[in-house]
């Protein structure tokens, strides 16, 4: 009974602590910004059809979207960024949306082949702390005035359209050689591959997590993508398909989770060990 009471008291303490933090306001505010940077002359234009201003390709001019095509038939990529207050744990918060509008483009016009997205996430908070050196580490390497930057590289493929989808050339569904081929719905669906280039020590994969230390507690902010506006379905491949005359949106989410203290994990372990020892002793 004593062991059971100890567990109950520990649970009550954790719940009370959670309510105390939520009463103090938002954990943090995450603001996602970014857009497309000029890649190569002639491949695409701004959404309004004007030419890019960044002719030096130095990445200083950011565009919300790009389009390609002609004769009133244009395909486009559009990036939207959002600012969200993260005030609840284990909750999905949408921070950006990348939409591909796919229309039939004549081969007589330039097609998009490649694009770069320069993105960043700004963090702000009324609480103490910030980005930690590692998960479970209390050393803050960057406070809430920091900016986390990432670069996304997009390799785009505009396919030659066929009357019959069965005439489309086989293409891997997930972009990995040897996998299943994509089942074309229209003749032929277009696709793009994306890769992420994170600053060290973050991995160059999605999803990835950023360690935070806030008001004496450890957290992990996981960044992931989904085809659903509620973040319910995790995207597990780096190739995105869009049927002709339709649109596909890739949503990026942030989700904050508390990471148990190393000492707390040890306490739980000792508690379970003590409970087991008591049972064995009683059995004897």
HELIX and SHEET records of a PDB file:
HELIX    1   1 UNK A    2  UNK A   23  1                                  22    
HELIX    2   2 UNK A  165  UNK A  167  5                                   3    
HELIX    3   3 UNK A  262  UNK A  283  1                                  22    
SHEET    1   A 6 UNK A  83  UNK A  86  0                                        
SHEET    2   A 6 UNK A  28  UNK A  37 -1                                        
SHEET    3   A 6 UNK A 114  UNK A 124 -1                                        
SHEET    4   A 6 UNK A 147  UNK A 157 -1                                        
SHEET    5   A 6 UNK A 190  UNK A 198 -1                                        
SHEET    6   A 6 UNK A 239  UNK A 242 -1                                        
SHEET    1   B 9 UNK A  45  UNK A  46  0                                        
SHEET    2   B 9 UNK A  65  UNK A  70 -1                                        
SHEET    3   B 9 UNK A  73  UNK A  81 -1                                        
SHEET    4   B 9 UNK A  92  UNK A 102 -1                                        
SHEET    5   B 9 UNK A 246  UNK A 259 -1                                        
SHEET    6   B 9 UNK A 217  UNK A 226 -1                                        
SHEET    7   B 9 UNK A 208  UNK A 214 -1                                        
SHEET    8   B 9 UNK A 129  UNK A 132 -1                                        
SHEET    9   B 9 UNK A 140  UNK A 143 -1                                        
END                                                                             
